[in-house]
Amino acid sequence: MQKATKILMAMVIIALVTGLTTHVLAHQRGSRGNMTPEQRAERQRQAIERMYAMERPIEAVDSVWIEELTWMEVRDAIAAGKTTAIVATGGVEQNGPFLATGKHNYVLQGACEGIARKLGNALCAPIIKLVPEGSHNPKSGAMLYSGSISLRQETFEMVLEDVGESLKQHGFEHIIFIGDSGGNQTGMGNAATALNERWGETRAHYVSEFYRYRDVFIYMENELGIVEGENDGHHDDYVITTIMMVTDPQTVRYQQRLDAGLASINGLSIKDKEKSISIGKKLLQFRIDTSVKAIKAAMERP
């Protein structure tokens, strides 16, 4: 008898709760249904205003990467004057027997952070890791090698435009495009031009100076006294290898090469890990300094 009573009471409670929930939802639907599009837009605007008025409840982390920040940290960084966003494009392609296919992306991890911190008013958007690398059918370029991933040119440019538009909507005033691969350069220039044709005060800038590797080699020879020898025939060189080692020596297969007696590239040894990383830092800093100078010049142009 007691069991039957408990079951009956449970059924009554469920019925009451279900009825109340249905009534509330119907009321909410009814009130939304009676609202005009203008009233709904105003309600949304007010909700966003309330959201943006909220104070951040905890300390912000020390990062320049948008993807590592909370939305409140990004909001507050923009309000504090960090209104420049750097969009870096890399790639996934064959790079000989020693370097990871994400070579360009590893370089950009250190480069974008260094540029943003030296500028002082910038944040880094997530690295665009997929770029044009050759045609799919028939295969060409890097697509002839396992692991390479290629975007069509129009896809790449649309991605860049969408990223730029997203950043503009949040209050960034300058969108900087830099790329670490030759196949990225035309697309970044085209995307910047397309965005500037649509925009007003917000500006997009394609900074080609970042990719001037010849200048890096000249700096390495003239300032560091390091000269590459005969090319080993790989899609690889001492500059790129040592810069990648700054991020992670494993990306150039340092230990495996050391074990196999292959810890050199184009006649230059990387056996001394600390020395190689030290040189990589100097080469990376040269690229950062050169890029910051070019970015500032681009932002000053009308």
N, C-alpha and C positions, 0 to 999 in steps of 0.2 A: 504493500500500500504506500509506504513512504517513497519507494522508488518511483511509483507511478506519479505521485504528487510532485516530486522533483522534476520529472520529465515534463509534466504539464506546465510547471512554473517556468522552466527553461524555454519552452515553446512560446509562452506568453511574452517573455522578455525579448526574445528574438523578433517576434512580430512587432512589438512596440518600437524597438530600435530600427527595424527595417522601415517601418512606416514613417518614423521621424526623419530618417535619412532621405527617404524619397521625397518628403515634403520640403526639406531644406534645398535639395538639389533642384526640385521643380521651381522653387521660388527664385533660386539663383539663375536658372535658365530663363525664367520668365523675365527677370529684371534685365538680363543681358539682351534678351530678345526685343525688349521695348526700347533699347538704346539706339540712337542714330549712329551712323559711322563716325560722325564728328565727336559724339559723346564717348564712344569707345576709344577713339584716338586720344582724347583728352584724359581719360582714365589711365591709359597706358603711359602717357607723358608724365602724369603725376606720380605714377608708380616708379618710373625711371628716376625722376627727380628725388624721390624719397630714398631710392637705392643709392644714388650718387652722393647723397648727403650723409650717408652712414660713415662713421669714422672707422678706420682700420683698427681692429682690436689688439693686434700684436705688432711687434717690431718687423720692419721689412728686412728681407735678406739682401746681402750684398751681391747682386747679380745684374748683368746687363742683358741677359737673355730673356726675352718676353715669355718663352715657353716655361721658364723656371720660376716666373713670378706669378703671384695671384693677380686677379683682375684689379683688386684694390691697390696693389703695389704698382701696377702699370698706370692706373689712373693717377695716383699720387706722384709718380715719376714725371708724367706729362705735365701735371699741374706745377711741378717744381722746375720746369723748363727743359726737360728731356723730350724735345719735340722733333728730334731727328731719328729716323728708323733706317737701319742698314739691312738691305736684303741681299744676302750673299748666295751665289749660285755655284755649285760644285759639279758633281757627276759621279757616275758609277761605271767604270770602264777598265779595260785591261791596261796594266802598267808594268808589264814584264814579269819575270819570275819571282820578284822579291817584294813588290809593293802591293798592299791591299787595294782592291778595286775602288774603294772609297777615298783614294788618295787626296783628291781635291777637297773633299769634305773635312778630312782631318786637318789639312792646312788651314781651312777657314775657321776651325774651332779656335785656334790661337789668334788668327789674324783679325777676325771680326771683333772679338773681345778686346784686343789691344787697341784697335781703331776707336771703338766706342768709348773706352775708358780715357783715351788720350783726348778725344773730342770733348768729353765731359758733359755733353748734352744729348747723348744718343743711346739708343737701345738696339739690340740685334734681334731681328725677326728669325724664326727658325730657318736653318740653312735649307735652300732648295736643292735637294740631293739628286733629283732626277732631271736630266737635261737632254738636249739632242746629242746623240752619239753615233748616228748613222741610220740608214734606212733598214726597215724590217724585212721586206721581201721585194727584190732580192736583198740579201744582207750586204751591208757595206760599212766601212769605217770600223769603229770599235765593236760593232755588232758581229763581226767575224769571229770574235773571241768569247769564250764562255764567261758568263757572269755580267757582261755589260747590259745595261738597261737604257733604252733610248725613248725619248719623247719626240713626237712630231714637232716641227718648228712652230706651227700654229698653236699646238697645245701648250708648249713652253711659254710662248708669249701671252697666251690667255691666263695661265697660272700667275705670271708676273703681274699682269694687270689686275687680277683679282686680289692678289696680296697687297698691291699698292692701294687699291680702293679700300680694302679693309682697314689698313693703317690710317689712311686719310680720315675715315669715319670716326676714329677714336681721338683725333686731334693732333696727329703728327703733321708737321708743316713741311718737312723735307724727307723725301724717300730716296735713299741712296742705293743704286744697283752696282754691285761689284761681282766679278766672276773670276774663278781660278782656272778656267778652261777656255781654249780658243773658240770652240763651237758655241759658247754661250754669248759671245760679245755682241753679235748682230741682233740677237733677240732682245737683249737688255736695252740696247739703243732704241730698237723699235718700240718696246713697251714704254720706255720713258717718253718718247715722242708722242705716242698715242695718249698717254695719261695727261701730258701737259696741254694737249689740244682740247681736252675735256675740262680740265681744272682751271681754277682761278689763282688764288693766293698760294695754295699748296703746290709744291713743285717736286717733280721727279728728276733725278740726276743719274745719268750713266757715267761712271767714273772709270775710264779705260786705263788710267795710270796704274791701277792695282795689278793689271796683268802684264806689265812690262818686265818680263823676266830677264830680258837682255840687260836692263839697268841693274838687276840684282847680280848678274854675273860680273858686270863691270865693277860694281862695288866690291864684290868678293875678291876680284883680282887686284884692284888698285888699293883698297883699304885693308884687306885681310891678308893679301899676298898669297892667295890660294888659286891655283890654275888647274882646271881639269885637263886630263890627258886625252888619249884617243877614246872615242865613244865606244862603249861596249855593245852597242846595237840594241839596247833595251829602251823601252819608253820610261826612262828613269834618268836621274842625274843627281849630282852631289847636293845641289841647292835644295831640291824637293825632298831628298832623303833626310837630310839633317833637320829640315823644318818639321817634317813628320815625326822625327824622333823627339822633338820638343813635346809633342802631344802624347806619343806612346811609341817607344822603340819596337814594340811587337808589330806595329803596322808596317814596318819595313823588314820584319822577320830577322831582327838583329841577332838573337841567340842562335837561331838555326843557321844563319849565314856564318856566324863565328865558328860554330861546330863543324861546318862543311868547308871551312877555309875560303869563304866567298864574301868576306866582310870588306868589300871595296866596291866602288862604282866609278867608272870612267877614269881609272888610275888613281883614285883618292881613297884612302883607307877610312873606315868607320869603326875600326877595332876598339879604339879608345872611346868608350861610350860617353863619358862625361865631357871630353873634349868636343866630340861631335855634337852633342846637345848644346854646348856653349856656343859653338859656331852657328848652329841652327837658330839659336835665340837672337844672335846678332843679325843674321839674314832676315829673320822674321821682323825684327824691330826696324830694319831698313825699309821693308815693305809697309809696315805700319806708318812710319814717319812720312814716307812718300805719299801714301794714300790720304793721310790726314791733311797734308798740304793741298793736295788736289781737290779734296772734298770741300775744304774751306773756300778755295778759289771758285769752285762751281756754285757754291751757295751764295757767293757775293755777286755773281753775275745776274743781271736782270732777266 
